[in-house]
């Protein structure tokens, strides 16, 4: 049953579980990063210096490193080949800064090596963005007015979001694995420091897992409410 434009089943199946997962994941990341930020690196290098060292070790000389604003807003831009690090990471000399910087360099390495899942993810991004906006709009209009076919079309568009999240998981996990291995192989962190790096990276990975689960729950909800799953819509 709908109350105006509000569907209580969306709250039950998607909004509440998604919010809980997101809060738990963000809490883990903040806690792990705060802990890692209190542990200084024995070599005292900044996140920027570590990122540059890893790029050099992998023979990558066409990627720039720039500071950016925002807490943990770190990312690699494959179109411009720019690694952007947040202030805490760019200037930080902690285990946490090393882990985050190395993870983002991991994406640059993937790009340079032609890592297939990354290439697929980059191609899916525009379709996922399109599917997230238009798909949800069409689905909710179709569900609200009882237009089953329109809701089904919206659900089909939103499928691209789920595909993106599923492809994104191996990309992120692979970047973290590359980060830890490179840090150790290059002697940028010790075995003891690596354990704390792993803690930060594992916590960050949970945000991607949470986003994937949330996208899947949303798609299942849309399929159910459009009558394509479960034998019909729930009122």
N, C-alpha and C positions, 0 to 999 in steps of 0.2 A: 504494500500500500504506500502511495506517495502522499506526503503532506506538503502541498504546494509543489515546490521544485525539490524538496528534500526527500531522499529515499533512505529510510532507517536501515535497510539492509546494506547500503553502501557503508554506513557507519560501522556496522557489525563486522562485515566481511573484509573491508578494505581500510577505512580511515583509522580505526582504533589499532588493529594489528600493525599497520604500516607505521603509525606514529610511535608505537611502543618499540618496534624494531629500530627505527631511526634514532630514537632517544638512547636506547641501549648501546647502539653502535657508536654514536657520537660521544657518549659518556666514556666508552672504552678508549676511544682515540684520544680524547682530552686527558684522561688519566695516564695513559701510557706515554703520551708526549710530554706531559708535565714531569713524570718520573724520569724519563730519558733526558729532559732538558737540565735536570739537576746533576747529571753525570757528565763531567767534562772529559773530552778525549785526551788520551795520553799525549798525542802529538800536537794537540791544540789547534788543528786546522779548522777553518770555517767551512760551512756548507758549500760556499761557492768554490773554495779551493779544492774541496773533495770532489765536487762535480767536475771541475776542470781536470783534475788528476785522472779521474775515471775516463773522461773523454779522450785524454791524451793516451792513456794505456790501451784504448781500443782503436787508436788511429783515426779518431773522428775530429776533424779540424774545421768543419763548416757549421758548427752549432754554437750560437751565441748564448751567453748566460746573462740574464737581466734580473734586477730586483723587481718585485711587484708587491702591491699592497694587499692586506687581508690576511687573517689568521689561517694558516695552512691552505693558502690559495695556490700552492705550488702546482705547476703543470708544464708539460712539454707541448709546444705548438709545432706539429709536423709540417704545416704549410709554410711557415716562415723559418723553420729550424731554429727556434728560440726556446731555451730552457728558462722558465720564470720561477724564481724562488721567493717565498715570503720573507719578511724581515727576520723572523725567528730562525729561519733556515739559512738564508743568505749570509747573515752575519754570525749566526750561532756557532759555537765551538763545542757542541754537546753531542752525545750519542744519538739523540733524537734528530738533530739537524743532519747528522751524517746519514742516518737511515732514510730520511725523506729525500734528501738531495740525491742519494744513490738510486733510490726508486725511480725518480723522474729521469735520471740519466739512463736508467734501464729502458725507458720508452724510446729515448734517442738511439740507443743501441739496437733496439728492435727495428726501428725505422731504417737505420743504416744497413742492417743485415737482411732486410726484406721479410721480416717475420710475418707470416701469412695472416694469423688472426688479427694483427694490428691493421693490416691493409683492409681486411674485411670490415673491421670496426669503423675505420675512417669512411668507407663507402656507405655504411649503413647509417651513419650519423644524420645526414640530411633527411633520410626517410623516417628515421626514428623521431626526429624533431617534428616533422610533418604529421606523423601518425599520432604523436602525443597530443598535439593541439587539435587538429581536425577530427581525429578519431574519437577522442573523448566528447567533443562537441556533438558530432553526429550521433554517437551512441546514446548520450543523455537526452537529446531531443527525441530520438526514436523510442527510447524507453518511456520517457515522460508522456508522449502522445500516443503510445501504442503502435508505432510504426516499426514492426519487427524487422523488415528488410533494411530500413535505415540504421537501426541499432546493430544489425549484423555487419553492415558495411563499416560502421564505426569501430566495431570490435576487430574487424579484419585489418583496418589501418593501425589500430593500437598493437596488433601483433608485432609490428616492426619494433616497437619499444622493447618488447620482451626479447626479441631476437638480438637487439643491440646489447641488452643487459647480459644475456647468456654468452655472447661473444666477448663481452668486456671482461668477464671473470678470468678466463685463461690469460688474457693480455695483462691484467693487473697482477695476478699471481706470478706469472713469468717474469715481470719486471722486478718484483720483490726478490725472486730467487736469484736473478742476475745481480741485483744490488748487493745482496749479502755475499755472494760468491766473489764478486769483484772486490768488495771491501776487504775481504780476507786475503784473497790472492795478491792484492796490491800492498798488503800490510798497513792499510789505512786504519784498521781497527784490530784489536786483539781478540782472542777467543772469548774472553770475559765480556768485552764490549759488544761482541756479536750477539750475545744472548739478549742484551737490552735492545739492540737494533731489531732483533726478531720480534720482541715484544711490541715495539712500535708498529712494525710493518704488519704483523698479524692483526693488531687492533684496527689498523687502517683498512685491511682487507674485509673486515666485517661490515664496513659501510657499503661496500660493493655487493656483498651477499645480501644485506638488508634491502638495498635498492632492487636487486633481482627478485627477491621474494615478494616485495611490494608490487612490482610490475606484474608478476604472475598472478597474484591475488586479484589485482585489478582486472586482468584479462578474464579470469575465471568468473568474476562477478558480471562483467559485460556479457559473456557468453550465456550465463545463467539467466540474466534479466532479459536478454533478447530471445530466449527460448531455444537457443542452440545447444544448451547443456542442461541436463536434468529434466528434460521432458516438458519444459515450459517455464514461463516467467513466474516469479514468486510475488504474491500480493500481500 
